[in-house]
Amino acid sequence: MSKPNIILIMTDQQRFDTISALGADKYITPNLDRLAREGMIFDNCFCVSPTCMPSRAALFNCKYPGRTGVYSNSDSWEHSWVEQLADAGYHCINVGKMHTYPYDVPCGFHQRYVVENKDRRCDRMGLDNKCGRFEDELDKFFYWAGMKKPERKYFAEHFPDYYDAVGCFTWPFEEKFHHDAFVGDMALRVLEHRKTDEPLFLQIGFPGPHPPFDPPQRFIDMYDGVEFSGEIISAEEADRQPKAQRMFRERGHTRGMDGVIWPVDPTPEQMKRMRKNYAANVTMIDEKIGQIMDSLREKGYLEDAIVVFTSDHGECLGDHRLFEKWCMYDCITRIPAIVWGSEKYVKSGARSAELVEQFDVMHTVLEMAGIKLPDDCQSISLGAFNSDIKGRDCVFAEHAVDHVMRGCEFMTMARTKDYKYVHYQNEESEDELYDLVNDPEERVNLYHNDRYHAVRDKMIMRMLDFKCMHHYGVPEIYKECLKNEPPVKL
């Protein structure tokens, strides 16, 4: 059995509604549109954590955070199913952001060209943790060019409107120095110089469209005349949100995050600017994806291949009067997922509305490559990439307190097609319940509404079942008892 080349293209913090072929007609994404038209679209694919490292560790281990032990962006993770691909004869390469910790652990890859966060230095570092500051490939590129990579201090010093810009800046250097351009060009270089005939696993991690929202001017110009919404909910409505969201919002006013100083009262003009710059960054990445697909096609890799496009989580972009992530709204947990492939792997033009967890998609890809995942994996096989897959009746996500989300000890989401329940540990009065059919924007919390007590109780039981089974599971000895029931003695 031949092993397909596997190409996994990931962005950082990209919402589902940012690809034209998926319904976002204001976005300019011709290359992702082609992947979507020729491949399979998952309309209801969800990540299992609303922040980077927990989501990525879950995807690359096919386990929820409760099993990986990676709950926040400061937890260590060093292993993944990439190790099994390498053992099976794959040549495994990472270009760009994986967001392992430490940043440069092998994690199964034969080669890693690490590019990490956009506007901040990576202070903890290395396999021995004695190296001080971590220099990624882009740091080195700037250094050898006699330049210094811009960090948040640079933007504050060089952009007079920094405190009102909601993280929006025009890239101030040559385009080749931009994080997303650099990662795309590095991937092209790797493909140009690769000589082995071994099947390829290539993970390409674009750092964008994560803030700061800093595309080169030519991509911003593509959106001249495109009118993005400047609407935002009232301060009074936002004040009814759970304490965790209120505390995070206040942190944005005083300290900011990733180059974004969040206004107390965002204006429509600020919202439009943020959404325009974000779209421009998505288009920049789309252009690089087109170049990468052309190179893969030219060199014959796509004749027997599976290509997956996805992101680690979404971005609020002002929805719910919030920015960034660290919450369980759909704009964060619902992520783009497109699978493109040779005819024997993927049905062209297929589209599924079934609920799936992001790691279910990769479970299925690995299955097609002949990889058997460990028995303690929590992902499920989708069987095939066509519109007739059977997904889940409920998806879950979880996150623990960290240095940014200080307002709750632990949050857990349970989401069906019709309802979403979010539990805040030891803060039950803050819990959320949304009727997604009648309130898809998740603005009316029904947790304390007497008419929804039966729904609430059912969703609570789903969450408790999840915690019991996925955190603790059933010991193997008891599973064997179920299979081999002894005869009853009368």
RODO-2510 file (C-alpha; in nm, 4 decimals, decimal comma):
residues 490
     n   res          X          Y          Z
     1     m     0,0000     0,0000     0,0000
     2     s     0,1451     0,3389    -0,1005
     3     k     0,1737     0,6066     0,1627
     4     p     0,0250     0,9431     0,0619
     5     n     0,2226     1,2591     0,1068
     6     i     0,0579     1,4554     0,3882
     7     i     0,0650     1,8352     0,3881
     8     l    -0,0792     2,0086     0,6961
     9     i    -0,1141     2,3852     0,6555
    10     m    -0,2088     2,5702     0,9730
    11     t    -0,2715     2,9336     1,0470
    12     d    -0,2861     3,0930     1,3903
    13     q    -0,6083     3,2479     1,5164
    14     q    -0,8125     3,2290     1,1948
    15     r    -1,1921     3,2313     1,2168
    16     f    -1,4138     2,9983     1,0177
    17     d    -1,5875     3,2889     0,8416
    18     t    -1,2772     3,4171     0,6623
    19     i    -1,2789     3,2150     0,3396
    20     s    -1,4880     3,3228     0,0442
    21     a    -1,5865     2,9668    -0,0542
    22     l    -1,7158     2,9126     0,2999
    23     g    -1,9503     3,2093     0,2716
    24     a    -1,7239     3,5037     0,3585
    25     d    -1,7734     3,6864     0,0301
    26     k    -1,5810     3,9976     0,1404
    27     y    -1,2595     3,7973     0,1799
    28     i    -1,0175     3,7547    -0,1125
    29     t    -0,9038     3,3915    -0,0864
    30     p    -0,8808     3,2398    -0,4377
    31     n    -0,6374     2,9629    -0,3400
    32     l    -0,8257     2,8453    -0,0326
    33     d    -1,1430     2,8678    -0,2436
    34     r    -0,9892     2,6248    -0,4913
    35     l    -0,8948     2,3835    -0,2119
    36     a    -1,2518     2,4040    -0,0861
    37     r    -1,4103     2,3519    -0,4287
    38     e    -1,1888     2,0548    -0,5138
    39     g    -1,1781     1,9048    -0,1648
    40     m    -1,4060     1,8563     0,1340
    41     i    -1,5325     2,1301     0,3653
    42     f    -1,6210     2,0740     0,7308
    43     d    -1,8737     2,3392     0,8276
    44     n    -1,8828     2,2424     1,1954
    45     c    -1,5276     2,1573     1,2957
    46     f    -1,4241     2,2614     1,6476
    47     c    -1,0954     2,2920     1,8317
    48     v    -1,0764     2,1505     2,1837
    49     s    -0,9217     2,4553     2,3517
    50     p    -0,9509     2,8303     2,2912
    51     t    -0,5759     2,8972     2,3072
    52     c    -0,2733     2,8002     2,0997
    53     m    -0,0647     2,5422     2,2829
    54     p    -0,3497     2,3370     2,4337
    55     s    -0,5248     2,3247     2,0964
    56     r    -0,2092     2,2261     1,9077
    57     a    -0,0977     1,9678     2,1638
    58     a    -0,4454     1,8116     2,1417
    59     l    -0,4400     1,8060     1,7616
    60     f    -0,0943     1,6473     1,7463
    61     n    -0,1748     1,3851     2,0106
    62     c    -0,5460     1,3244     1,9350
    63     k    -0,6290     1,3802     2,3013
    64     y    -0,8191     1,6446     2,4965
    65     p    -0,6194     1,8759     2,7261
    66     g    -0,7294     1,6660     3,0222
    67     r    -0,5158     1,3835     2,8826
    68     t    -0,2256     1,5808     2,7342
    69     g    -0,1861     1,7887     3,0495
    70     v    -0,1463     2,0978     2,8305
    71     y    -0,4049     2,3468     2,9527
    72     s    -0,2409     2,6800     2,8792
    73     n     0,0323     2,8475     2,6751
    74     s     0,2965     2,7832     2,9398
    75     d     0,2649     2,4050     2,9657
    76     s     0,5288     2,1752     2,8203
    77     w     0,4608     1,9352     2,5332
    78     e     0,7291     1,7466     2,3453
    79     h     0,5695     1,4419     2,1764
    80     s     0,3181     1,3821     1,8978
    81     w     0,1950     1,1336     1,6383
    82     v     0,4617     1,2775     1,4068
    83     e     0,6929     1,0291     1,5791
    84     q     0,4759     0,7455     1,4466
    85     l     0,4839     0,8907     1,0965
    86     a     0,8631     0,9009     1,1151
    87     d     0,8714     0,5395     1,2376
    88     a     0,6503     0,4440     0,9417
    89     g     0,9014     0,5803     0,6912
    90     y     0,7807     0,9388     0,6446
    91     h     1,0262     1,2247     0,6039
    92     c     0,8812     1,4785     0,8502
    93     i     0,9466     1,8526     0,8182
    94     n     0,8065     2,1493     1,0105
    95     v     0,8297     2,5003     0,8696
    96     g     0,6949     2,7817     1,0851
    97     k     0,4835     2,7684     1,3956
    98     m     0,4164     2,4445     1,5830
    99     h     0,4148     2,6120     1,9263
   100     t     0,5683     2,3205     2,1097
   101     y     0,7321     2,3925     2,4410
   102     p     1,0282     2,4005     2,4531
   103     y     1,0002     2,5600     2,1113
   104     d     1,2650     2,3505     1,9372
   105     v     1,2033     1,9941     2,0608
   106     p     1,2078     1,7426     1,7726
   107     c     0,8489     1,6246     1,8350
   108     g     0,9062     1,3552     1,5725
   109     f     1,0316     1,5826     1,2940
   110     h     1,3539     1,5151     1,1072
   111     q     1,3857     1,8860     1,0281
   112     r     1,2371     2,1901     1,1980
   113     y     1,2552     2,5514     1,0814
   114     v     1,0867     2,7208     1,3757
   115     v     0,9151     3,0594     1,3486
   116     e     0,7210     3,1565     1,6587
   117     n     0,5274     3,4547     1,7907
   118     k     0,4885     3,7704     1,5887
   119     d     0,5491     4,0619     1,8202
   120     r     0,7253     3,9229     2,1253
   121     r     1,0471     3,7501     2,2126
   122     c     1,0510     3,3907     2,3314
   123     d     1,2342     3,4101     2,6615
   124     r     1,2186     3,0501     2,7835
   125     m     1,4023     2,8180     2,5718
   126     g     1,5883     2,5312     2,4330
   127     l     1,6299     2,1649     2,5047
   128     d     1,8408     2,2414     2,8104
   129     n     1,6611     2,5647     2,9098
   130     k     1,9992     2,7347     2,9581
   131     c     2,0203     2,9337     2,6360
   132     g     1,8380     3,2483     2,7441
   133     r     1,6454     3,4062     2,4607
   134     f     1,5258     3,1753     2,1835
   135     e     1,6250     3,2874     1,8356
   136     d     1,3908     3,1466     1,5733
   137     e     1,4618     3,1385     1,1995
   138     l     1,3130     3,4820     1,1413
   139     d     1,5171     3,6336     1,4249
   140     k     1,8257     3,4990     1,2499
   141     f     1,7106     3,6328     0,9115
   142     f     1,6714     3,9820     1,0570
   143     y     2,0063     3,9550     1,2359
   144     w     2,2041     3,8577     0,9271
   145     a     2,0347     4,1414     0,7357
   146     g     2,1635     4,3843     1,0001
   147     m     1,8120     4,4519     1,1277
   148     k     1,6082     4,3858     1,4399
   149     k     1,2750     4,2062     1,4270
   150     p     0,9948     4,4421     1,5342
   151     e     0,8413     4,3602     1,8704
   152     r     0,5595     4,5399     2,0513
   153     k     0,7971     4,8086     2,1762
   154     y     0,8832     4,8884     1,8143
   155     f     0,5185     4,9447     1,7231
   156     a     0,4627     5,1613     2,0302
   157     e     0,7648     5,3763     1,9428
   158     h     0,7140     5,4045     1,5650
   159     f     0,3364     5,4332     1,5249
   160     p     0,1952     5,7542     1,6791
   161     d    -0,1554     5,6067     1,6966
   162     y    -0,0400     5,2871     1,8721
   163     y    -0,2809     5,3229     2,1649
   164     d    -0,5803     5,3746     1,9352
   165     a    -0,4824     5,1393     1,6522
   166     v    -0,6422     4,8195     1,7997
   167     g    -0,3334     4,6294     1,6884
   168     c    -0,3484     4,7475     1,3251
   169     f    -0,0242     4,8526     1,1566
   170     t     0,1174     4,8513     0,8060
   171     w     0,4221     4,6251     0,7783
   172     p     0,7186     4,8673     0,7854
   173     f     0,9849     4,6586     0,6072
   174     e     1,0305     4,4681     0,2842
   175     e     0,7625     4,2045     0,2391
   176     k     1,0126     3,9177     0,2556
   177     f     1,0718     3,9982     0,6236
   178     h     0,7060     3,9552     0,7197
   179     h     0,6392     3,6432     0,9298
   180     d     0,3877     3,4915     0,6903
   181     a     0,5885     3,5725     0,3767
   182     f     0,9012     3,4292     0,5379
   183     v     0,7302     3,1024     0,6385
   184     g     0,5777     3,0619     0,2925
   185     d     0,9119     3,1289     0,1223
   186     m     1,0925     2,8914     0,3586
   187     a     0,8432     2,6159     0,2711
   188     l     0,9069     2,6788    -0,0990
   189     r     1,2813     2,6569    -0,0392
   190     v     1,2445     2,3258     0,1483
   191     l     1,0445     2,1813    -0,1411
   192     e     1,2995     2,3089    -0,3915
   193     h     1,5923     2,1350    -0,2225
   194     r     1,4316     1,8132    -0,0960
   195     k     1,5806     1,5089    -0,2760
   196     t     1,4552     1,1978    -0,0933
   197     d     1,1872     0,9644    -0,2322
   198     e     1,0428     0,8930     0,1126
   199     p     0,6780     0,9955     0,1596
   200     l     0,6574     1,3502     0,2877
   201     f     0,4852     1,4880     0,5959
   202     l     0,5135     1,8658     0,5797
   203     q     0,3610     2,0877     0,8478
   204     i     0,3535     2,4564     0,7544
   205     g     0,2592     2,6891     1,0391
   206     f     0,1798     3,0491     0,9455
   207     p     0,2035     3,2870     1,2462
   208     g    -0,0832     3,5015     1,1099
   209     p    -0,3495     3,6260     1,1080
   210     h    -0,2771     3,6376     1,4833
   211     p    -0,2299     3,9977     1,6020
   212     p    -0,0738     4,2394     1,5617
   213     f    -0,2675     4,2862     1,2376
   214     d     0,0260     4,4018     1,0277
   215     p    -0,0037     4,3105     0,6562
   216     p     0,1985     4,4908     0,3873
   217     q     0,0185     4,7828     0,2261
   218     r    -0,0549     4,6078    -0,1043
   219     f    -0,2830     4,3574     0,0717
   220     i    -0,4649     4,6347     0,2583
   221     d    -0,5145     4,8110    -0,0767
   222     m    -0,6936     4,5015    -0,2125
   223     y    -0,9769     4,5812     0,0279
   224     d    -1,0274     4,9423    -0,0751
   225     g    -1,3994     4,9914    -0,1218
   226     v    -1,4880     4,6808     0,0843
   227     e    -1,7065     4,7829     0,3759
   228     f    -1,6561     4,5776     0,6912
   229     s    -1,9015     4,6001     0,9763
   230     g    -1,8235     4,8334     1,2629
   231     e    -2,1037     4,7032     1,4832
   232     i    -2,0313     4,6033     1,8397
   233     i    -2,2556     4,5148     2,1335
   234     s    -2,3250     4,7719     2,4045
   235     a    -2,1196     4,8027     2,7214
   236     e    -2,4319     4,7167     2,9202
   237     e    -2,4752     4,3861     2,7350
   238     a    -2,1062     4,3046     2,7764
   239     d    -2,1298     4,3655     3,1507
   240     r    -2,3750     4,0746     3,1738
   241     q    -2,1119     3,8323     3,0471
   242     p    -1,9279     3,5954     3,2857
   243     k    -1,6649     3,7421     3,5162
   244     a    -1,3834     3,5772     3,3198
   245     q    -1,4686     3,7739     3,0051
   246     r    -1,5130     4,0989     3,1967
   247     m    -1,1741     4,0615     3,3647
   248     f    -1,0022     3,9804     3,0354
   249     r    -1,1602     4,2833     2,8696
   250     e    -1,0372     4,5084     3,1514
   251     r    -0,6894     4,3621     3,1134
   252     g    -0,6978     4,4656     2,7477
   253     h    -0,7745     4,8245     2,8492
   254     t    -0,4802     4,8482     3,0873
   255     r    -0,2127     4,6113     2,9561
   256     g    -0,3143     4,5086     2,6059
   257     m    -0,2170     4,1836     2,4400
   258     d    -0,0069     4,1049     2,1301
   259     g     0,0144     4,4661     2,0250
   260     v    -0,3592     4,5290     2,0764
   261     i    -0,4623     4,7936     2,3280
   262     w    -0,8345     4,7279     2,3641
   263     p    -1,0476     5,0443     2,3908
   264     v    -1,2987     5,0901     2,6704
   265     d    -1,5467     5,2056     2,4081
   266     p    -1,4415     5,0792     2,0600
   267     t    -1,5588     5,2974     1,7730
   268     p    -1,7072     5,1701     1,4449
   269     e    -1,3990     5,3046     1,2665
   270     q    -1,1676     5,1010     1,4893
   271     m    -1,3732     4,7868     1,4296
   272     k    -1,3680     4,8380     1,0524
   273     r    -0,9933     4,8977     1,0528
   274     m    -0,9256     4,5849     1,2583
   275     r    -1,1430     4,3650     1,0385
   276     k    -0,9911     4,5079     0,7198
   277     n    -0,6328     4,4484     0,8349
   278     y    -0,7226     4,0988     0,9523
   279     a    -0,8739     4,0186     0,6124
   280     a    -0,5640     4,1569     0,4393
   281     n    -0,3430     3,9261     0,6459
   282     v    -0,5623     3,6279     0,5505
   283     t    -0,5226     3,7220     0,1834
   284     m    -0,1454     3,7422     0,2243
   285     i    -0,1401     3,3870     0,3618
   286     d    -0,3755     3,2714     0,0864
   287     e    -0,1291     3,3964    -0,1765
   288     k     0,1544     3,1962    -0,0177
   289     i    -0,0650     2,8855    -0,0004
   290     g    -0,1260     2,9181    -0,3733
   291     q     0,2486     2,9330    -0,4395
   292     i     0,3092     2,6303    -0,2165
   293     m     0,0357     2,4278    -0,3896
   294     d     0,1834     2,5195    -0,7290
   295     s     0,5264     2,3985    -0,6161
   296     l     0,3848     2,0745    -0,4740
   297     r     0,1963     2,0135    -0,7988
   298     e     0,4973     2,0921    -1,0192
   299     k     0,7201     1,8534    -0,8250
   300     g     0,4683     1,5683    -0,8331
   301     y     0,3817     1,5596    -0,4635
   302     l     0,0092     1,6043    -0,5246
   303     e    -0,0264     1,2958    -0,7426
   304     d    -0,0655     1,0916    -0,4235
   305     a    -0,1378     1,3306    -0,1414
   306     i    -0,3717     1,4579     0,1269
   307     v    -0,3642     1,8301     0,2065
   308     v    -0,5312     1,9638     0,5221
   309     f    -0,5915     2,3328     0,5879
   310     t    -0,7006     2,4452     0,9335
   311     s    -0,6240     2,6827     1,2226
   312     d    -0,5652     2,6348     1,5935
   313     h    -0,8616     2,8540     1,6999
   314     g    -1,0445     3,1709     1,6002
   315     e    -1,0423     3,5402     1,6934
   316     c    -1,3158     3,7595     1,8446
   317     l    -1,2422     4,0663     1,6260
   318     g    -1,4722     4,2732     1,8464
   319     d    -1,7548     4,0183     1,8610
   320     h    -1,8984     4,0099     2,2139
   321     r    -1,7034     4,3336     2,2698
   322     l    -1,3922     4,1179     2,3043
   323     f    -1,0627     4,0684     2,1240
   324     e    -0,8272     3,7694     2,0888
   325     k    -0,9491     3,4361     2,2346
   326     w    -0,9672     3,2725     2,5843
   327     c    -1,3434     3,2157     2,5675
   328     m    -1,5799     2,9531     2,4266
   329     y    -1,7838     3,1502     2,1750
   330     d    -1,8127     2,9972     1,8270
   331     c    -1,5946     3,2714     1,6780
   332     i    -1,3132     3,1072     1,8774
   333     t    -1,3895     2,7351     1,8924
   334     r    -1,5303     2,6867     1,5398
   335     i    -1,2386     2,6710     1,3002
   336     p    -1,1867     2,6295     0,9236
   337     a    -1,1144     2,2741     0,8097
   338     i    -1,0653     2,1788     0,4451
   339     v    -0,9273     1,8470     0,3212
   340     w    -0,8000     1,8264    -0,0371
   341     g    -0,6573     1,5131    -0,1874
   342     s    -0,6153     1,2658    -0,4648
   343     e    -0,9396     1,1088    -0,5840
   344     k    -0,8891     0,7869    -0,3869
   345     y    -0,8781     0,9835    -0,0606
   346     v    -1,1145     1,2792    -0,0962
   347     k    -1,4424     1,3290    -0,2783
   348     s    -1,4190     1,6561    -0,4681
   349     g    -1,6899     1,9067    -0,3783
   350     a    -1,7947     1,7229    -0,0610
   351     r    -1,9272     1,9227     0,2326
   352     s    -2,0364     1,8081     0,5765
   353     a    -2,2411     1,9839     0,8429
   354     e    -2,1669     1,7099     1,0990
   355     l    -2,0077     1,8080     1,4290
   356     v    -1,6427     1,7001     1,4398
   357     e    -1,3475     1,7728     1,6620
   358     q    -1,0406     1,8976     1,4782
   359     f    -0,8349     1,5946     1,5800
   360     d    -1,0956     1,3640     1,4209
   361     v    -0,9882     1,5002     1,0826
   362     m    -0,6219     1,4213     1,1460
   363     h    -0,7145     1,0804     1,2938
   364     t    -0,8768     0,9957     0,9610
   365     v    -0,5777     1,1200     0,7597
   366     l    -0,3390     0,9113     0,9676
   367     e    -0,5647     0,6081     0,9284
   368     m    -0,5458     0,6493     0,5514
   369     a    -0,1661     0,6555     0,5813
   370     g    -0,1720     0,3219     0,7663
   371     i    -0,0922     0,4726     1,1067
   372     k    -0,2610     0,3104     1,4073
   373     l    -0,2971     0,5563     1,6907
   374     p    -0,2569     0,4474     2,0544
   375     d    -0,5664     0,3053     2,2251
   376     d    -0,5869     0,5984     2,4654
   377     c    -0,6460     0,8499     2,1845
   378     q    -0,9790     1,0288     2,2106
   379     s    -1,0296     1,1162     1,8450
   380     i    -1,2634     0,9188     1,6214
   381     s    -1,2288     0,8040     1,2619
   382     l    -1,4578     0,9750     1,0126
   383     g    -1,4144     0,6774     0,7797
   384     a    -1,3777     0,8719     0,4571
   385     f    -1,3677     1,2291     0,3341
   386     n    -1,7075     1,2604     0,1752
   387     s    -2,0385     1,4217     0,2642
   388     d    -2,1762     1,1047     0,4247
   389     i    -1,9503     1,0963     0,7307
   390     k    -2,0992     1,0392     1,0729
   391     g    -1,9716     1,2908     1,3226
   392     r    -2,0412     1,3502     1,6903
   393     d    -2,3603     1,4523     1,8661
   394     c    -2,1616     1,6808     2,1005
   395     v    -1,8184     1,8439     2,0914
   396     f    -1,6159     1,9645     2,3887
   397     a    -1,3431     2,2116     2,4777
   398     e    -1,1619     2,3003     2,7981
   399     h    -0,9188     2,5553     2,9359
   400     a    -0,7549     2,6283     3,2705
   401     v    -0,6558     2,9537     3,4380
   402     d    -0,3371     3,1065     3,3009
   403     h    -0,1480     3,4352     3,3091
   404     v    -0,4045     3,5970     3,0779
   405     m    -0,7408     3,4360     3,1603
   406     r    -0,7494     3,5024     3,5340
   407     g    -1,1245     3,5086     3,5935
   408     c    -1,1927     3,1370     3,6376
   409     e    -1,0133     2,8242     3,7543
   410     f    -1,1325     2,6028     3,4722
   411     m    -1,3871     2,6317     3,1918
   412     t    -1,5485     2,3481     2,9971
   413     m    -1,7685     2,3707     2,6870
   414     a    -2,0236     2,1153     2,5693
   415     r    -2,1824     2,1992     2,2317
   416     t    -2,4471     2,0196     2,0291
   417     k    -2,5940     2,1461     1,7045
   418     d    -2,8718     2,3194     1,8989
   419     y    -2,7233     2,4251     2,2337
   420     k    -2,4005     2,5317     2,3986
   421     y    -2,3224     2,5014     2,7684
   422     v    -2,0112     2,6531     2,9297
   423     h    -1,9235     2,5632     3,2874
   424     y    -1,6993     2,7779     3,5094
   425     q    -1,5536     2,5648     3,7870
   426     n    -1,6477     2,6912     4,1351
   427     e    -1,8336     2,9772     3,9671
   428     e    -2,1583     2,8034     3,8690
   429     s    -2,3530     3,1300     3,8782
   430     e    -2,1378     3,2413     3,5834
   431     d    -2,2308     2,9409     3,3642
   432     e    -2,3640     2,9999     3,0136
   433     l    -2,6355     2,8299     2,8071
   434     y    -2,7173     2,9370     2,4509
   435     d    -2,9930     2,8346     2,2130
   436     l    -2,7875     2,8230     1,8933
   437     v    -3,0911     2,7805     1,6673
   438     n    -3,2615     3,1020     1,7800
   439     d    -2,9518     3,2873     1,8992
   440     p    -2,6561     3,1872     1,6775
   441     e    -2,4592     3,4952     1,7884
   442     e    -2,4664     3,3703     2,1508
   443     r    -2,5924     3,6908     2,3050
   444     v    -2,8700     3,5702     2,5375
   445     n    -2,7525     3,3542     2,8276
   446     l    -3,0376     3,1189     2,9215
   447     y    -2,8663     2,9396     3,2087
   448     h    -3,0925     3,0981     3,4703
   449     n    -3,4055     3,0928     3,2533
   450     d    -3,6661     2,8605     3,4099
   451     r    -3,7981     2,7572     3,0688
   452     y    -3,4602     2,6026     2,9831
   453     h    -3,3926     2,4082     3,3029
   454     a    -3,4483     2,0715     3,1334
   455     v    -3,2072     2,1628     2,8536
   456     r    -2,9580     2,2965     3,1053
   457     d    -2,9680     1,9773     3,3104
   458     k    -2,9217     1,7622     3,0009
   459     m    -2,6185     1,9654     2,8907
   460     i    -2,4718     1,9473     3,2410
   461     m    -2,4976     1,5680     3,2280
   462     r    -2,3232     1,5648     2,8897
   463     m    -2,0399     1,7664     3,0358
   464     l    -2,0142     1,5394     3,3426
   465     d    -2,0058     1,2308     3,1210
   466     f    -1,7284     1,3926     2,9197
   467     k    -1,5239     1,4721     3,2293
   468     c    -1,5639     1,1213     3,3682
   469     m    -1,4857     0,9321     3,0486
   470     h    -1,2258     1,1567     2,8909
   471     h    -1,0323     1,2522     3,2015
   472     y    -1,0421     0,9140     3,3706
   473     g    -1,1736     0,6632     3,1175
   474     v    -1,2523     0,2988     3,1809
   475     p    -0,9542     0,0831     3,2828
   476     e    -0,8644    -0,1762     3,0219
   477     i    -0,9323    -0,4630     3,2636
   478     y    -1,2950    -0,3567     3,2905
   479     k    -1,3276    -0,3229     2,9142
   480     e    -1,2145    -0,6844     2,8899
   481     c    -1,4827    -0,7822     3,1402
   482     l    -1,7423    -0,6324     2,9105
   483     k    -1,6091    -0,8349     2,6179
   484     n    -1,5705    -1,1629     2,8024
   485     e    -1,8591    -1,1947     3,0448
   486     p    -1,8216    -1,5148     3,2478
   487     p    -2,1106    -1,7656     3,2451
   488     v    -2,3700    -1,7227     3,5171
   489     k    -2,3654    -1,9999     3,7798
   490     l    -2,7091    -2,1031     3,9009
***
